[in-house]
Amino acid sequence: MPRIIAARRSAIVPRGGKFAELEPHELARPVIRACLADARLAPAAVGELILSNALGAGGNPARSAALAAGLPEQVAGLSIDRQCAGGLDAIVLGHALVSAGLHEVVIAGGAESYSRRPLRSRTFADGRPPVPYDQARFTPWAECDPDMAEAAATLAADLGIAQAEQDGWAMRSHALARQAAEARRVEIVPIAGCVADAFTRDLTARHCARAQPVAGCITAANMAVAADAAAFVVIVSDRLAQDLGAAGLRLLDGATRGARPEQPGLAPVPAIAELLARQGLKPRDLGRAEIMEAFAVQALGCIKKAGLEPDIVNPTGGALAQGHPVGASGAVLAVTLFHALRAGDPPALAAIAAAGGIGTAALFEVVAG
């Protein structure tokens, strides 16, 4: 079975920060190179690069990243867009390619520059002037395609999760991230002088009370800030891993499932349930879970509906304390698990929701060299 033998990411920096001038391939390049160095592999060994990107200008950003990183010209690069879930989906897809014997080495992950995203406008056949828009459409029906913050506020009302509980989870995320900041530097490739996540701070109840409202009980304090980052892993065949004597992370199972498009926050729950059932596991069998915190209520809702123990979820903080680099966010979860898990640990879960009612979940465990 393939294994992940290297995993790195950039710091996560809010849009308009120190990464503001960097295009996605410029964020990806040093992370890819660091992954290869960690794996003790030459660029020529790479068969494919899969890159998730949700906000870019189109084309094939994976190809640009592959060329920028010095990969062989025959690495065509495969770009995917499953919005927030794409980074984790890239890893599941890369694992499948290696499992199928199509490649012995695949680099997979995501790179996103919220700062450099292009301005977009919708055009009309009747000659009306173009209308700028920020959020793409995720369903054919306006009533099933809500603003993400408004959908989170509806979820909070449906599940009875008060703002105080959401703020409490956000404060927990920041506190845990601050405690783990030094230990997590091993994950991070320095870029533009950034060696730590830039947004993490001492978030207090007073800060939460003053936070700008966004939609209902959703405020700037209990939702993740838009950010720039890149995160990648190196997936190799079992044969090559053994030749290298490399320990690593094994993907036990992964799934992406669609759910109600009007309530994307709970979309990972069916995928989590399916994975656990296929592996014969219960939520109590998990040792750790990295759950995307695009909104505090989304994480809390998934914990509740999936039956997860809150103490094992995001024990070193999550996106509320880091930021949300959309297409890279799912890969960040996997990078965190790669560096956190040890041989003999119980299986660990990564799960993320995406606009349009999409949820991806993956189960990992450590395998010895």
C-alpha positions in Angstrom: 0.0 0.0 0.0 1.4 3.5 -0.8 2.6 5.7 1.9 3.2 9.4 2.5 6.9 9.9 3.3 7.1 13.7 3.4 4.7 16.5 4.1 5.3 20.2 4.4 3.4 23.5 4.2 4.1 27.2 4.2 3.0 29.4 7.0 -0.7 30.5 6.7 -0.9 34.2 6.2 -4.1 36.3 6.0 -4.7 37.9 2.6 -2.9 41.1 2.1 -0.1 40.0 4.3 3.5 39.0 3.6 2.4 36.6 0.8 0.3 39.2 -0.9 2.6 39.5 -4.0 3.1 35.7 -4.4 1.3 33.7 -7.1 0.2 30.2 -6.2 3.1 28.6 -8.0 5.5 30.9 -6.1 4.0 29.6 -2.8 4.1 26.0 -4.0 7.7 25.9 -5.3 9.6 26.0 -2.0 7.2 23.6 -0.3 7.5 21.1 -3.1 11.3 21.3 -3.0 11.3 20.9 0.7 9.1 17.8 0.4 11.4 16.2 -2.1 14.4 17.0 0.1 12.7 15.4 3.1 11.8 12.4 1.0 15.4 12.1 -0.3 14.1 12.0 -3.8 15.3 13.8 -6.9 12.8 15.8 -9.0 13.2 13.3 -11.8 11.5 10.6 -9.7 8.2 12.4 -9.7 5.5 11.1 -12.0 2.7 13.5 -11.3 1.8 16.7 -9.4 -1.8 17.1 -8.3 -2.6 20.7 -7.1 -5.9 22.0 -5.7 -6.7 25.6 -6.4 -10.1 27.2 -6.0 -9.6 30.9 -6.6 -7.0 31.2 -9.3 -7.3 32.4 -12.9 -7.8 29.0 -14.4 -5.5 27.3 -16.8 -3.5 24.6 -15.1 -1.7 26.0 -12.0 -0.3 22.5 -11.3 1.7 22.7 -14.5 3.1 26.1 -13.5 4.0 24.8 -10.0 5.6 21.7 -11.5 7.8 23.8 -13.8 8.6 26.4 -11.1 9.7 23.6 -8.7 12.0 22.1 -11.3 10.1 18.9 -11.9 10.7 17.2 -15.2 8.9 18.6 -18.2 7.0 15.4 -18.7 5.2 16.0 -15.4 2.1 17.5 -16.9 0.5 18.6 -13.6 -3.2 18.0 -12.7 -5.2 20.9 -11.3 -8.4 20.2 -9.4 -11.1 22.4 -7.9 -13.3 21.0 -5.2 -13.2 24.3 -3.3 -12.3 23.8 0.4 -12.1 20.0 0.1 -9.7 20.0 -2.9 -6.4 19.8 -0.9 -7.5 16.6 0.8 -9.1 15.2 -2.4 -5.7 15.7 -4.2 -4.1 13.5 -1.6 -6.8 10.8 -1.9 -6.5 11.0 -5.7 -2.7 10.8 -5.6 -2.9 7.7 -3.4 -5.2 6.1 -5.9 -2.8 6.8 -8.8 0.1 5.2 -7.0 -2.1 2.3 -5.8 -3.1 1.7 -9.4 0.6 1.5 -10.4 0.4 4.5 -12.8 3.2 6.3 -10.9 5.6 5.5 -8.1 5.9 9.0 -6.9 3.1 11.6 -6.7 3.2 15.0 -5.1 -0.3 16.1 -4.0 -1.8 19.1 -2.1 -2.9 22.6 -2.7 -1.7 26.2 -3.2 -4.0 29.2 -2.8 -3.4 32.9 -3.0 -6.5 34.7 -1.8 -4.5 37.9 -2.2 -3.8 37.4 -5.9 -7.2 36.0 -6.9 -8.5 37.6 -10.1 -11.4 40.0 -10.3 -14.3 38.2 -12.0 -17.4 39.4 -13.7 -20.5 37.7 -15.1 -21.4 38.7 -18.7 -24.8 38.7 -20.4 -25.9 37.9 -24.0 -28.2 40.9 -24.1 -25.5 43.5 -23.9 -25.9 44.5 -20.3 -22.6 45.6 -18.6 -20.7 42.8 -16.8 -21.5 42.4 -13.1 -18.6 41.7 -10.7 -19.0 38.8 -8.3 -16.8 37.3 -5.6 -18.4 33.9 -4.8 -18.9 31.5 -7.6 -22.2 29.6 -7.9 -22.1 26.1 -6.5 -25.6 24.9 -7.5 -28.1 25.8 -10.3 -30.6 27.1 -7.7 -30.2 30.4 -5.9 -32.2 29.1 -2.9 -29.8 26.2 -2.4 -26.7 28.3 -2.8 -26.5 30.5 0.2 -23.7 32.8 1.4 -21.4 30.7 3.5 -21.7 32.9 6.6 -25.5 32.9 6.3 -25.5 29.1 5.9 -23.3 28.9 9.1 -25.8 31.1 11.0 -28.7 28.8 9.9 -26.7 25.8 11.0 -26.2 27.3 14.4 -29.9 28.0 14.8 -30.8 24.5 13.6 -28.4 22.8 16.0 -28.9 25.2 18.9 -25.2 26.2 19.0 -25.1 29.6 20.7 -22.6 32.3 19.9 -21.0 31.9 23.3 -20.2 28.2 22.4 -18.8 29.2 19.0 -16.6 31.9 20.6 -15.4 29.4 23.2 -14.3 27.0 20.5 -12.5 29.9 18.6 -10.7 30.9 21.8 -9.7 27.2 22.4 -8.4 27.1 18.8 -6.2 30.1 19.3 -5.0 29.0 22.7 -4.0 25.5 21.5 -2.3 26.9 18.4 -0.2 29.3 20.5 0.9 26.5 22.8 1.9 24.3 19.9 3.5 27.1 17.7 7.1 26.1 18.4 6.4 22.4 17.9 4.6 23.0 14.6 7.5 24.8 13.0 8.7 21.5 11.7 5.7 21.6 9.3 6.6 24.9 7.9 8.9 25.9 5.0 10.0 29.5 5.5 8.8 31.8 2.8 9.2 35.6 2.7 10.5 35.4 6.3 7.3 33.7 7.6 8.2 30.8 9.9 4.9 30.6 11.8 1.2 31.1 11.2 0.6 34.9 11.2 -3.0 35.1 12.5 -2.7 33.1 15.7 -3.2 35.4 18.7 -4.4 35.7 22.3 -8.2 35.7 21.5 -10.2 36.6 24.6 -13.9 36.8 25.4 -13.5 40.6 25.3 -12.2 40.4 21.7 -15.1 38.1 20.8 -17.7 40.5 22.2 -16.3 43.3 20.1 -15.9 41.3 16.9 -17.7 42.6 13.8 -21.0 40.7 13.1 -21.1 38.9 9.8 -24.4 37.0 9.7 -26.5 36.4 12.8 -24.3 34.8 15.5 -21.4 34.5 13.0 -18.7 37.1 13.7 -15.2 37.9 12.6 -14.0 36.0 15.7 -15.7 32.7 15.2 -15.0 32.3 11.4 -11.7 31.7 9.7 -10.0 34.5 7.9 -9.2 34.3 4.2 -5.6 33.4 3.7 -2.7 32.4 1.5 -0.7 29.2 1.8 0.6 26.0 0.2 0.7 22.5 1.5 1.9 19.2 -0.1 2.8 15.6 0.6 4.9 13.0 -1.2 3.1 9.7 -1.9 5.3 6.8 -2.9 4.8 3.1 -3.7 5.3 0.6 -0.9 8.3 -0.8 -2.9 10.0 2.5 -3.1 9.3 3.3 0.5 10.9 0.0 1.5 13.9 0.7 -0.7 14.3 4.1 1.0 13.7 2.6 4.4 11.1 5.4 4.9 8.5 5.3 7.6 5.4 7.4 6.8 1.7 7.9 6.9 -0.6 5.4 5.4 -4.0 6.4 4.0 -6.4 3.8 5.2 -9.4 5.1 3.4 -10.8 8.2 1.9 -14.2 9.4 0.6 -15.9 12.4 -0.8 -19.6 12.6 -0.6 -22.3 15.1 -1.6 -24.9 16.3 0.9 -27.5 19.0 1.1 -26.0 21.9 -0.9 -27.8 24.5 1.2 -26.1 23.2 4.4 -22.5 22.5 3.5 -21.2 22.7 7.1 -22.4 19.1 7.9 -21.3 17.6 4.5 -18.3 15.7 6.0 -20.6 13.7 8.4 -21.8 11.1 5.8 -18.2 10.7 4.6 -16.9 10.2 8.1 -19.7 7.6 8.9 -19.0 5.7 5.7 -15.2 5.5 6.3 -15.6 4.4 9.9 -18.2 1.7 8.8 -15.9 0.4 6.0 -13.0 0.1 8.4 -15.0 -1.4 11.2 -14.3 1.5 13.5 -16.3 3.6 16.0 -15.6 7.3 16.7 -14.1 6.2 20.1 -11.4 4.2 18.2 -9.9 7.4 16.8 -6.9 8.9 18.5 -7.0 12.3 16.8 -9.2 14.2 14.4 -8.3 17.3 12.3 -11.6 18.9 11.4 -11.7 22.0 9.2 -12.8 25.1 11.2 -14.1 27.4 8.4 -16.6 28.4 11.0 -16.6 27.4 14.7 -20.2 26.2 14.3 -19.3 24.0 11.4 -16.6 22.2 13.4 -18.9 21.9 16.4 -21.7 20.6 14.3 -19.5 17.9 12.7 -18.2 16.9 16.1 -21.8 16.5 17.4 -23.3 14.8 14.4 -20.3 12.4 13.8 -20.1 11.5 17.5 -16.5 12.6 17.9 -14.9 13.3 21.3 -14.2 17.0 21.3 -10.9 16.6 23.2 -9.3 14.7 20.3 -10.3 17.3 17.7 -7.7 19.9 16.6 -5.5 19.5 19.7 -3.0 22.0 18.2 -5.6 24.5 17.0 -7.3 24.8 13.7 -8.2 27.2 10.9 -9.9 29.6 13.3 -6.4 30.3 14.6 -4.6 29.9 11.3 -6.7 31.1 8.4 -8.4 29.4 5.5 -6.3 29.1 2.2 -9.3 27.5 0.5 -7.7 25.0 -2.0 -4.8 24.2 0.4 -6.8 23.8 3.6 -7.5 20.1 3.3 -3.8 19.4 2.6 -2.9 21.4 5.7 -4.9 18.9 7.8 -2.9 16.0 6.4 0.5 17.8 6.9 -0.5 18.3 10.5 -1.3 14.6 11.0 2.0 13.5 9.3 4.1 15.4 11.8 1.8 14.7 14.9 1.2 10.9 14.6 3.6 8.3 16.0 3.9 4.6 15.4 1.3 2.7 17.5 -1.1 5.6 17.6 -4.8 4.9 16.9 -6.1 5.8 13.4 -6.6 9.6 12.9 -9.2 11.4 10.9 -9.0 14.4 8.6 -12.3 15.9 7.4 -13.4 19.1 5.6 -16.6 20.7 4.2 -16.8 22.5 0.9 -19.3 24.8 -0.7 -22.1 23.1 -2.6 -22.6 20.5 0.1 -19.4 18.5 -0.4 -17.6 16.7 2.4 -14.3 14.8 2.3 -12.9 12.6 5.0 -9.7 10.4 5.2 -8.3 8.0 7.8 -4.6 7.8 8.4 -2.2 5.7 10.5 1.6 5.6 10.8 3.5 2.8 9.2 7.1 1.9 10.2 10.0 2.0 7.7 
